[in-house]
């Protein structure tokens, strides 16, 4: 499995990353004891030099046009194009340029230009993890488009709103605006926005664990994007399809989709998209236990995200690196990256990433024997998880209603086209059903809240059980250490007894040797005496 992944990277990086491949061992923060900042700077220089070359040319061209452009709607459009180009390289400049477009459009009474500029500001703020501000900007844009009756513009903004909701794990809100966007796009036969809606819906279904629905929506999006020649949208969809395949351990299919996505991203210089795909490839490497390749992909992704100022992506990358170093038992590196991931995710309010930070830090504390610290992290993770998924559970009915509405829509369209009378009747019935469902949703939600209150004691009991388990684990560790010490003492005692026995045997042997020598000496004395007597006749007569 490892070889195909390396081939994918080799094929897709060949014209931008050869200097990077040669330098990466020296850039690797751990293997060469370098800081991640230094490594990222080196990766950043090599990768951005290859990817951003054409982006820079486009920026230069647009800036040239802007210098001679009069203060009219054409200048607003140039500013919008320039702001969009800056989104790939410099978020701050994108915001500044889009705000200049807002001011000029306001002065000219160019409403659609003003709405487009607000939307670009919202995208830039989303990159920076400023979710509340991003939502505000996209809502301003939506209000303008709705006010001037621009349904196509409204559908585009609704799709962008959904991305912000998705980033905050507000899946029901994201699906609600996506269904609305897809309905508008379908009515207008706006296949571009239809494809965007389908792709994002598929991604949300994937995150919710509904693989069948995710696959169906993603394939619909892919077919539209291929027919339209929408390479940028296709690259994003292919990455999600690859993630779906990897989630089912189908790595050949995942790698095929990643390779196609990266080919497009490199061709179009889509740094944001490329960073996401690199992160997904790192996950695939890690699952196959090719950890060196996983680290390389993660560092490349991090370098691009740092250049773009994508705070959400940076926080996620830190967590991925920390989790991988924890798996490798490189605890100092794991601590560094997991702590950075926690700080970044907390600052921008990315609670799903913050939850993962808590979980991984708890595992790290436990691996290091800090059971009290592990318990504290686990407790915080449980409370945050309850807050996140408890809230989502309370919204689940509304989400299901929205999903059912989307699934029923195509069936209703055929029936409504046959008979106007049936159309009116169906609308009335549907309205009644929705009203009844909403009443049921309110009642169910209230019941859910009551159940959550009743379960509070159970949740606290679970926390106590967790604490007891951690304490038992700590006690078991202490017992193990004591047993080890006793085993060592027993060994030393047994060794001492054996040594004493050996010395005793040596002493007995020595005594036996001494007695034998004494006996020999006595016999020799007798023999000497006998010889003397035999040699002296006088003594014999005596």
RODO-2510 file (C-alpha; in nm, 4 decimals, decimal comma):
residues 542
     n   res          X          Y          Z
     1     x     0,0000     0,0000     0,0000
     2     x     0,2852     0,2382     0,0745
     3     x     0,4255     0,2435    -0,2767
     4     x     0,1134     0,3735    -0,4551
     5     x     0,0895     0,6678    -0,2162
     6     x     0,4486     0,7657    -0,2823
     7     x     0,3818     0,7413    -0,6548
     8     x     0,0835     0,9716    -0,6185
     9     x     0,2914     1,2370    -0,4462
    10     x     0,5761     1,1943    -0,6903
    11     x     0,3487     1,2402    -0,9908
    12     x     0,1581     1,5387    -0,8560
    13     x     0,4534     1,7282    -0,7046
    14     x     0,6950     1,6739    -0,9886
    15     x     0,6935     2,0272    -1,1306
    16     x     0,6758     2,2262    -0,8055
    17     x     0,8228     2,0215    -0,5244
    18     x     1,1554     1,8747    -0,6355
    19     x     1,3579     2,1278    -0,4331
    20     x     1,1296     2,0623    -0,1383
    21     x     1,1758     1,6842    -0,1587
    22     x     1,5527     1,7301    -0,1473
    23     x     1,5364     1,9662     0,1489
    24     x     1,2667     1,8011     0,3546
    25     x     1,4945     1,5802     0,5687
    26     x     1,6797     1,8968     0,6724
    27     x     1,3475     2,0756     0,7241
    28     x     1,1979     1,8001     0,9376
    29     x     1,1494     1,9594     1,2769
    30     x     1,2097     1,6464     1,4799
    31     x     1,4652     1,4451     1,2891
    32     x     1,7036     1,7411     1,2720
    33     x     1,6026     1,9105     1,5974
    34     x     1,4597     2,2137     1,4180
    35     x     1,1624     2,4145     1,5276
    36     x     0,8377     2,3782     1,3345
    37     x     0,8549     2,7472     1,2500
    38     x     1,1887     2,7002     1,0767
    39     x     1,0664     2,3899     0,8966
    40     x     0,7494     2,5611     0,7841
    41     x     0,9449     2,8603     0,6566
    42     x     1,1592     2,6345     0,4361
    43     x     0,8610     2,4386     0,3075
    44     x     0,6708     2,7579     0,2535
    45     x     0,9447     2,9109     0,0413
    46     x     0,9780     2,6098    -0,1872
    47     x     0,6113     2,5253    -0,2293
    48     x     0,4798     2,8774    -0,2664
    49     x     0,7509     2,9617    -0,5201
    50     x     0,6097     2,6918    -0,7449
    51     x     0,2388     2,7288    -0,6773
    52     x     0,2046     3,1050    -0,6476
    53     x     0,3999     3,2051    -0,9582
    54     x     0,0943     3,2413    -1,1808
    55     x    -0,1119     3,3854    -0,8952
    56     x     0,1506     3,6581    -0,8608
    57     x     0,1333     3,7307    -1,2333
    58     x    -0,2447     3,7596    -1,2107
    59     x    -0,2154     3,9973    -0,9154
    60     x     0,0343     4,2145    -1,1022
    61     x    -0,1959     4,2277    -1,4035
    62     x    -0,4987     4,3253    -1,1964
    63     x    -0,3040     4,5910    -1,0053
    64     x    -0,1919     4,7384    -1,3374
    65     x    -0,5509     4,7568    -1,4603
    66     x    -0,6566     4,9149    -1,1321
    67     x    -0,4050     5,1973    -1,1626
    68     x    -0,5787     5,3433    -1,4679
    69     x    -0,9370     5,2361    -1,3896
    70     x    -1,1844     5,5233    -1,3349
    71     x    -1,4075     5,5168    -1,0248
    72     x    -1,6950     5,3313    -1,1897
    73     x    -1,8541     4,9863    -1,1722
    74     x    -1,5677     4,8494    -1,3821
    75     x    -1,3229     4,9507    -1,1089
    76     x    -1,5436     4,7759    -0,8524
    77     x    -1,5284     4,4569    -1,0586
    78     x    -1,1505     4,4826    -1,0847
    79     x    -1,1256     4,5287    -0,7080
    80     x    -1,3441     4,2200    -0,6597
    81     x    -1,1246     4,0138    -0,8924
    82     x    -0,8136     4,1378    -0,7106
    83     x    -0,9646     4,0534    -0,3708
    84     x    -1,0503     3,7025    -0,4917
    85     x    -0,6913     3,6547    -0,6113
    86     x    -0,5593     3,7754    -0,2743
    87     x    -0,7641     3,5049    -0,0992
    88     x    -0,5079     3,2557    -0,2310
    89     x    -0,2058     3,4422    -0,0964
    90     x    -0,2848     3,7200     0,1530
    91     x    -0,6054     3,7259     0,3544
    92     x    -0,5418     4,0714     0,5005
    93     x    -0,4990     4,2213     0,1544
    94     x    -0,8137     4,0424     0,0392
    95     x    -1,0114     4,2106     0,3189
    96     x    -0,8596     4,5533     0,2518
    97     x    -0,9297     4,5315    -0,1226
    98     x    -1,2846     4,4014    -0,0739
    99     x    -1,3600     4,6798     0,1757
   100     x    -1,2391     4,9340    -0,0817
   101     x    -1,4841     4,7738    -0,3260
   102     x    -1,7639     4,8047    -0,0674
   103     x    -1,6984     5,1766    -0,0238
   104     x    -1,6901     5,2499    -0,3983
   105     x    -1,9962     5,0333    -0,4683
   106     x    -2,1830     5,2153    -0,1905
   107     x    -2,0899     5,5504    -0,3466
   108     x    -2,2031     5,4351    -0,6917
   109     x    -2,5197     5,2639    -0,5714
   110     x    -2,3851     4,9393    -0,7207
   111     x    -2,5753     4,6962    -0,4966
   112     x    -2,4658     4,3672    -0,6508
   113     x    -2,1010     4,4789    -0,6363
   114     x    -2,1405     4,5722    -0,2718
   115     x    -2,2965     4,2334    -0,1922
   116     x    -2,0152     4,0485    -0,3718
   117     x    -1,7557     4,2486    -0,1771
   118     x    -1,9236     4,1689     0,1565
   119     x    -1,9193     3,8007     0,0618
   120     x    -1,5449     3,8087    -0,0151
   121     x    -1,4760     3,9754     0,3208
   122     x    -1,6772     3,6944     0,4813
   123     x    -1,4686     3,4300     0,3050
   124     x    -1,1457     3,5936     0,4226
   125     x    -1,2738     3,6092     0,7798
   126     x    -1,3689     3,2424     0,7594
   127     x    -1,0118     3,1612     0,6569
   128     x    -0,8920     3,3504     0,9652
   129     x    -1,1286     3,1641     1,1977
   130     x    -1,3423     3,4742     1,2647
   131     x    -1,6678     3,2833     1,2318
   132     x    -1,9037     3,5372     1,3883
   133     x    -1,7760     3,8154     1,1597
   134     x    -1,7877     3,5820     0,8589
   135     x    -2,1528     3,5022     0,9283
   136     x    -2,2329     3,8728     0,9631
   137     x    -2,0719     3,9578     0,6280
   138     x    -2,2429     3,6740     0,4417
   139     x    -2,5801     3,7701     0,5918
   140     x    -2,5282     4,1300     0,4793
   141     x    -2,4549     4,0068     0,1287
   142     x    -2,7618     3,7801     0,1357
   143     x    -2,9876     4,0669     0,2465
   144     x    -2,8692     4,2815    -0,0460
   145     x    -2,9138     4,0051    -0,3035
   146     x    -3,2616     3,9249    -0,1737
   147     x    -3,3477     4,2965    -0,1727
   148     x    -3,2611     4,3386    -0,5421
   149     x    -3,4145     4,0050    -0,6413
   150     x    -3,0837     3,8440    -0,7431
   151     x    -3,1651     3,4800    -0,6674
   152     x    -2,8471     3,3465    -0,8251
   153     x    -2,6361     3,5701    -0,6000
   154     x    -2,8468     3,4649    -0,3006
   155     x    -2,7876     3,0957    -0,3778
   156     x    -2,4120     3,1539    -0,3967
   157     x    -2,4078     3,3319    -0,0590
   158     x    -2,6256     3,0628     0,1001
   159     x    -2,3655     2,8065    -0,0055
   160     x    -2,0943     3,0144     0,1618
   161     x    -2,3046     3,0566     0,4750
   162     x    -2,3318     2,6782     0,4939
   163     x    -1,9530     2,6443     0,4959
   164     x    -1,9291     2,8736     0,7988
   165     x    -2,2041     2,6812     0,9800
   166     x    -2,0298     2,3553     0,8957
   167     x    -1,7033     2,4854     1,0436
   168     x    -1,8847     2,5497     1,3719
   169     x    -2,0448     2,2004     1,3683
   170     x    -2,3892     2,3565     1,3183
   171     x    -2,4865     2,0892     1,0697
   172     x    -2,8617     2,1416     1,0862
   173     x    -2,8180     2,5133     1,0113
   174     x    -2,5791     2,4299     0,7287
   175     x    -2,8208     2,1794     0,5747
   176     x    -3,1100     2,4218     0,6092
   177     x    -2,9398     2,6915     0,4012
   178     x    -2,7976     2,4345     0,1589
   179     x    -3,1411     2,2911     0,0838
   180     x    -3,2635     2,6438     0,0241
   181     x    -2,9662     2,7187    -0,2031
   182     x    -3,0143     2,3973    -0,4017
   183     x    -3,3856     2,4672    -0,4443
   184     x    -3,3138     2,8133    -0,5870
   185     x    -3,0365     2,6797    -0,8107
   186     x    -3,2526     2,3963    -0,9415
   187     x    -3,5380     2,6342    -1,0210
   188     x    -3,2985     2,8629    -1,2110
   189     x    -3,1110     2,5677    -1,3644
   190     x    -2,7988     2,7241    -1,2129
   191     x    -2,5821     2,4134    -1,2346
   192     x    -2,2788     2,5855    -1,0841
   193     x    -2,4513     2,6555    -0,7518
   194     x    -2,6332     2,3211    -0,7691
   195     x    -2,2953     2,1449    -0,7785
   196     x    -2,1613     2,3509    -0,4866
   197     x    -2,4709     2,2722    -0,2789
   198     x    -2,4587     1,9004    -0,3567
   199     x    -2,0870     1,8791    -0,2764
   200     x    -2,1241     2,0544     0,0601
   201     x    -2,4323     1,8493     0,1513
   202     x    -2,2314     1,5356     0,0710
   203     x    -1,9469     1,6520     0,2932
   204     x    -2,1847     1,7142     0,5841
   205     x    -2,3472     1,3725     0,5414
   206     x    -1,9963     1,2236     0,5464
   207     x    -1,9141     1,4048     0,8719
   208     x    -2,2399     1,2750     1,0185
   209     x    -2,1476     0,9178     0,9257
   210     x    -2,4125     0,8662     0,6547
   211     x    -2,1893     0,7236     0,3831
   212     x    -2,4664     0,6227     0,1436
   213     x    -2,6208     0,9709     0,1259
   214     x    -2,2774     1,1334     0,1190
   215     x    -2,1690     0,9227    -0,1774
   216     x    -2,4906     0,9925    -0,3709
   217     x    -2,4638     1,3702    -0,3278
   218     x    -2,0913     1,3811    -0,4013
   219     x    -2,1336     1,1838    -0,7227
   220     x    -2,4116     1,4208    -0,8339
   221     x    -2,1811     1,7143    -0,7673
   222     x    -1,8929     1,5477    -0,9504
   223     x    -2,1029     1,4789    -1,2607
   224     x    -2,2160     1,8421    -1,2774
   225     x    -1,8664     1,9808    -1,2212
   226     x    -1,7178     1,7589    -1,4905
   227     x    -1,9914     1,8623    -1,7344
   228     x    -1,9346     2,2310    -1,6537
   229     x    -1,5560     2,2061    -1,6620
   230     x    -1,5539     2,3447    -1,3056
   231     x    -1,2078     2,2240    -1,2081
   232     x    -1,1887     2,4203    -0,8840
   233     x    -1,5134     2,2740    -0,7502
   234     x    -1,4227     1,9291    -0,8825
   235     x    -1,0941     1,9279    -0,6896
   236     x    -1,2764     1,9898    -0,3613
   237     x    -1,5354     1,7215    -0,4359
   238     x    -1,2681     1,4678    -0,5327
   239     x    -1,0891     1,5259    -0,2014
   240     x    -1,4077     1,4544    -0,0055
   241     x    -1,4758     1,1442    -0,2163
   242     x    -1,1212     1,0327    -0,1339
   243     x    -1,1825     1,0869     0,2379
   244     x    -1,5008     0,8817     0,2152
   245     x    -1,3101     0,5963     0,0483
   246     x    -1,0276     0,6154     0,3047
   247     x    -1,2848     0,6026     0,5838
   248     x    -1,3838     0,2602     0,4483
   249     x    -1,0149     0,1555     0,4187
   250     x    -1,0359     0,1651     0,0388
   251     x    -0,6977     0,3330    -0,0021
   252     x    -0,6480     0,2676    -0,3763
   253     x    -0,9727     0,4550    -0,4524
   254     x    -0,8845     0,7268    -0,2012
   255     x    -0,5414     0,7792    -0,3559
   256     x    -0,6807     0,7896    -0,7064
   257     x    -0,9171     1,0699    -0,6086
   258     x    -0,6472     1,2557    -0,4136
   259     x    -0,4139     1,2362    -0,7132
   260     x    -0,6781     1,3827    -0,9455
   261     x    -0,7591     1,6571    -0,6963
   262     x    -0,3943     1,7534    -0,6482
   263     x    -0,3329     1,7603    -1,0215
   264     x    -0,6069     2,0226    -1,0572
   265     x    -0,4946     2,2179    -0,7515
   266     x    -0,1387     2,2395    -0,8740
   267     x    -0,2538     2,3370    -1,2234
   268     x    -0,4793     2,6151    -1,0933
   269     x    -0,2528     2,7114    -0,8002
   270     x    -0,5277     2,6472    -0,5434
   271     x    -0,3261     2,6622    -0,2222
   272     x    -0,6226     2,6408     0,0130
   273     x    -0,7592     2,3319    -0,1581
   274     x    -0,4137     2,1766    -0,1881
   275     x    -0,3496     2,2184     0,1849
   276     x    -0,6723     2,0313     0,2640
   277     x    -0,5855     1,7464     0,0284
   278     x    -0,2341     1,7184     0,1732
   279     x    -0,3869     1,6879     0,5192
   280     x    -0,6141     1,4086     0,3955
   281     x    -0,3179     1,2307     0,2367
   282     x    -0,1338     1,2578     0,5681
   283     x    -0,4269     1,0847     0,7360
   284     x    -0,4119     0,8062     0,4763
   285     x    -0,0370     0,7603     0,5368
   286     x    -0,0918     0,7503     0,9126
   287     x    -0,3652     0,4869     0,8882
   288     x    -0,1269     0,2686     0,6879
   289     x     0,1502     0,3272     0,9461
   290     x     0,3749     0,5078     0,7014
   291     x     0,4555     0,7721     0,9616
   292     x     0,7475     0,9452     0,7888
   293     x     0,5330     1,0099     0,4821
   294     x     0,2456     1,1243     0,7039
   295     x     0,4689     1,3796     0,8764
   296     x     0,5936     1,5079     0,5424
   297     x     0,2389     1,5588     0,4117
   298     x     0,1296     1,7266     0,7370
   299     x     0,4224     1,9699     0,7345
   300     x     0,3579     2,0633     0,3715
   301     x    -0,0078     2,1256     0,4510
   302     x     0,0833     2,3338     0,7578
   303     x     0,3243     2,5475     0,5539
   304     x     0,0530     2,6411     0,3046
   305     x    -0,2033     2,7086     0,5761
   306     x     0,0371     2,9351     0,7643
   307     x     0,1030     3,1301     0,4463
   308     x    -0,2712     3,1716     0,3908
   309     x    -0,3434     3,2568     0,7549
   310     x    -0,6079     2,9808     0,7730
   311     x    -0,6363     2,9589     1,1527
   312     x    -0,8841     2,6728     1,1518
   313     x    -0,6639     2,4636     0,9246
   314     x    -0,3535     2,5500     1,1287
   315     x    -0,5203     2,4346     1,4509
   316     x    -0,6270     2,1095     1,2851
   317     x    -0,2728     2,0541     1,1509
   318     x    -0,1231     2,1053     1,4963
   319     x    -0,3590     1,8435     1,6385
   320     x    -0,2741     1,5981     1,3624
   321     x     0,0988     1,6391     1,4196
   322     x     0,0584     1,6114     1,7970
   323     x    -0,1517     1,2954     1,7706
   324     x     0,1011     1,1348     1,5380
   325     x     0,3949     1,2199     1,7645
   326     x     0,1991     1,0783     2,0590
   327     x     0,1527     0,7558     1,8637
   328     x     0,5291     0,7498     1,8079
   329     x     0,5856     0,8121     2,1850
   330     x     0,7700     1,1357     2,1167
   331     x     0,6009     1,3071     2,4052
   332     x     0,7805     1,6424     2,3997
   333     x     0,6872     1,7009     2,0356
   334     x     0,3337     1,5785     2,1007
   335     x     0,2968     1,8255     2,3877
   336     x     0,4193     2,1165     2,1751
   337     x     0,1812     2,0594     1,8858
   338     x    -0,1249     1,9529     2,0861
   339     x    -0,0926     2,2588     2,3089
   340     x    -0,0695     2,4809     2,0012
   341     x    -0,3743     2,3123     1,8548
   342     x    -0,5690     2,3676     2,1752
   343     x    -0,4695     2,7344     2,1990
   344     x    -0,5542     2,8077     1,8343
   345     x    -0,8875     2,6256     1,8393
   346     x    -0,9877     2,7913     2,1688
   347     x    -0,9015     3,1370     2,0370
   348     x    -1,1097     3,1037     1,7192
   349     x    -1,3938     2,9066     1,8774
   350     x    -1,3427     2,5882     1,6713
   351     x    -1,4923     2,3629     1,9366
   352     x    -1,4684     2,0361     1,7412
   353     x    -1,0919     2,0855     1,7060
   354     x    -1,0717     2,1939     2,0701
   355     x    -1,2480     1,8697     2,1698
   356     x    -0,9891     1,6638     1,9855
   357     x    -0,7125     1,8621     2,1574
   358     x    -0,8594     1,7734     2,4990
   359     x    -0,8856     1,4062     2,4061
   360     x    -0,5326     1,3792     2,2720
   361     x    -0,3853     1,5770     2,5639
   362     x    -0,5635     1,3418     2,8060
   363     x    -0,4062     1,0434     2,6290
   364     x    -0,0700     1,2167     2,6485
   365     x    -0,1050     1,2793     3,0241
   366     x    -0,2010     0,9153     3,0785
   367     x     0,0946     0,7913     2,8713
   368     x     0,3266     1,0020     3,0877
   369     x     0,1750     0,8701     3,4110
   370     x     0,0015     1,1980     3,5004
   371     x    -0,3316     1,0391     3,5909
   372     x    -0,4683     1,3454     3,7699
   373     x    -0,4009     1,5594     3,4637
   374     x    -0,5531     1,2934     3,2380
   375     x    -0,8691     1,2856     3,4478
   376     x    -0,9039     1,6639     3,4318
   377     x    -0,8664     1,6599     3,0506
   378     x    -1,1105     1,3717     3,0116
   379     x    -1,3654     1,5528     3,2275
   380     x    -1,3349     1,8720     3,0206
   381     x    -1,3605     1,6703     2,6994
   382     x    -1,6757     1,4953     2,8209
   383     x    -1,8409     1,8236     2,9152
   384     x    -1,7506     1,9830     2,5827
   385     x    -1,8688     1,6759     2,3937
   386     x    -2,1987     1,6876     2,5800
   387     x    -2,2303     2,0566     2,4959
   388     x    -2,1527     1,9980     2,1278
   389     x    -2,3478     1,6839     2,0588
   390     x    -2,6198     1,7521     2,3113
   391     x    -2,6973     2,0712     2,1200
   392     x    -2,6887     1,8843     1,7920
   393     x    -2,9200     1,6186     1,9373
   394     x    -3,1689     1,8889     2,0358
   395     x    -3,1618     2,0131     1,6745
   396     x    -3,1832     1,6710     1,5159
   397     x    -3,5571     1,6810     1,4548
   398     x    -3,5336     2,0071     1,2657
   399     x    -3,2461     1,8625     1,0655
   400     x    -3,4440     1,5499     0,9785
   401     x    -3,7383     1,7622     0,8695
   402     x    -3,5115     1,9573     0,6367
   403     x    -3,3669     1,6355     0,4965
   404     x    -3,7121     1,4899     0,4399
   405     x    -3,8155     1,8094     0,2648
   406     x    -3,5246     1,7748     0,0221
   407     x    -3,5978     1,4057    -0,0430
   408     x    -3,9664     1,4673    -0,1062
   409     x    -3,9090     1,7633    -0,3355
   410     x    -3,8411     1,5728    -0,6582
   411     x    -4,1408     1,3448    -0,6034
   412     x    -4,3681     1,6443    -0,5493
   413     x    -4,2454     1,8217    -0,8620
   414     x    -4,3719     1,5436    -1,0938
   415     x    -4,7081     1,5290    -0,9241
   416     x    -4,7462     1,9063    -0,9214
   417     x    -4,6760     1,9347    -1,2924
   418     x    -4,9591     1,6922    -1,3833
   419     x    -5,2457     1,8607    -1,2165
   420     x    -5,2827     2,2145    -1,0811
   421     x    -5,5582     2,1048    -0,8487
   422     x    -5,3365     1,8322    -0,7085
   423     x    -5,0640     2,0930    -0,6780
   424     x    -5,2748     2,3148    -0,4525
   425     x    -5,3944     2,0200    -0,2471
   426     x    -5,0431     1,8857    -0,2048
   427     x    -4,9165     2,2245    -0,0938
   428     x    -5,1910     2,2474     0,1674
   429     x    -5,1200     1,8971     0,2896
   430     x    -4,7462     1,9611     0,2994
   431     x    -4,8004     2,2835     0,4901
   432     x    -5,0171     2,1043     0,7428
   433     x    -4,7692     1,8222     0,7806
   434     x    -4,4833     2,0638     0,8336
   435     x    -4,6865     2,2560     1,0904
   436     x    -4,7680     1,9338     1,2767
   437     x    -4,4066     1,8224     1,2501
   438     x    -4,2870     2,1536     1,3886
   439     x    -4,5245     2,1191     1,6840
   440     x    -4,3942     1,7667     1,7366
   441     x    -4,0399     1,8969     1,7080
   442     x    -4,1016     2,1583     1,9784
   443     x    -4,2545     1,8962     2,2086
   444     x    -3,9767     1,6493     2,1353
   445     x    -3,7104     1,9142     2,1854
   446     x    -3,8663     2,0061     2,5209
   447     x    -3,8679     1,6381     2,6123
   448     x    -3,5082     1,6122     2,5046
   449     x    -3,4137     1,9032     2,7310
   450     x    -3,5952     1,7377     3,0231
   451     x    -3,4172     1,4115     2,9521
   452     x    -3,0862     1,5935     2,9455
   453     x    -3,1642     1,7394     3,2869
   454     x    -3,2599     1,3964     3,4196
   455     x    -2,9421     1,2501     3,2759
   456     x    -2,7229     1,5141     3,4420
   457     x    -2,6854     1,2973     3,7524
   458     x    -2,5963     0,9998     3,5345
   459     x    -2,3358     1,2064     3,3484
   460     x    -2,1830     1,3181     3,6779
   461     x    -2,1864     0,9569     3,7946
   462     x    -2,0017     0,8600     3,4776
   463     x    -1,7427     1,1255     3,5531
   464     x    -1,7031     0,9820     3,9034
   465     x    -1,6633     0,6338     3,7552
   466     x    -1,3988     0,7703     3,5196
   467     x    -1,2199     0,9278     3,8150
   468     x    -1,2340     0,5999     4,0076
   469     x    -1,1032     0,4108     3,7060
   470     x    -0,8141     0,6529     3,6709
   471     x    -0,7370     0,6249     4,0430
   472     x    -0,7513     0,2458     4,0169
   473     x    -0,5181     0,2664     3,7213
   474     x    -0,2814     0,4810     3,9255
   475     x    -0,3018     0,2391     4,2202
   476     x    -0,2385    -0,0525     3,9862
   477     x     0,0686     0,1250     3,8570
   478     x     0,1925     0,1804     4,2140
   479     x     0,1268    -0,1863     4,2976
   480     x     0,3150    -0,2895     3,9869
   481     x     0,6123    -0,0756     4,0938
   482     x     0,6015    -0,2229     4,4473
   483     x     0,5831    -0,5746     4,3052
   484     x     0,8818    -0,4977     4,0891
   485     x     1,0729    -0,3754     4,3938
   486     x     0,9734    -0,6893     4,5906
   487     x     1,0795    -0,9092     4,3021
   488     x     1,4156    -0,7317     4,2983
   489     x     1,4500    -0,7743     4,6773
   490     x     1,3593    -1,1440     4,6502
   491     x     1,6103    -1,1864     4,3748
   492     x     1,8814    -1,0200     4,5826
   493     x     1,7859    -1,2366     4,8842
   494     x     1,7940    -1,5545     4,6786
   495     x     2,1274    -1,4512     4,5343
   496     x     2,2645    -1,3887     4,8870
   497     x     2,1432    -1,7308     5,0117
   498     x     2,2973    -1,9036     4,7115
   499     x     2,6230    -1,7195     4,7686
   500     x     2,6287    -1,8165     5,1386
   501     x     2,5691    -2,1815     5,0463
   502     x     2,8468    -2,1650     4,7924
   503     x     3,0837    -2,0099     5,0491
   504     x     2,9823    -2,2752     5,3014
   505     x     3,0622    -2,5467     5,0495
   506     x     3,3981    -2,3840     4,9825
   507     x     3,4657    -2,3685     5,3590
   508     x     3,3798    -2,7380     5,4051
   509     x     3,6027    -2,8281     5,1133
   510     x     3,8776    -2,6148     5,2615
   511     x     3,8410    -2,7903     5,5998
   512     x     3,8522    -3,1283     5,4313
   513     x     4,1664    -3,0239     5,2476
   514     x     4,3216    -2,9050     5,5763
   515     x     4,2437    -3,2373     5,7491
   516     x     4,3861    -3,4277     5,4562
   517     x     4,7035    -3,2190     5,4707
   518     x     4,7334    -3,2780     5,8454
   519     x     4,6923    -3,6521     5,7949
   520     x     4,9525    -3,6474     5,5210
   521     x     5,1874    -3,4515     5,7451
   522     x     5,1414    -3,7082     6,0258
   523     x     5,2104    -3,9970     5,7919
   524     x     5,5166    -3,8225     5,6568
   525     x     5,6464    -3,7632     6,0161
   526     x     5,5981    -4,1322     6,0971
   527     x     5,7768    -4,2319     5,7815
   528     x     6,0689    -3,9993     5,8584
   529     x     6,0913    -4,1401     6,2082
   530     x     6,0932    -4,4960     6,0731
   531     x     6,3668    -4,4130     5,8267
   532     x     6,5825    -4,2590     6,0997
   533     x     6,5438    -4,5666     6,3191
   534     x     6,6333    -4,8053     6,0426
   535     x     6,9424    -4,6021     5,9576
   536     x     7,0829    -4,6020     6,3238
   537     x     7,1625    -4,9565     6,4663
   538     x     7,2148    -4,8174     6,8152
   539     x     6,8661    -4,6891     6,8213
   540     x     6,7417    -5,0195     6,6950
   541     x     6,9145    -5,2008     6,9907
   542     x     6,7663    -4,9627     7,2321
***
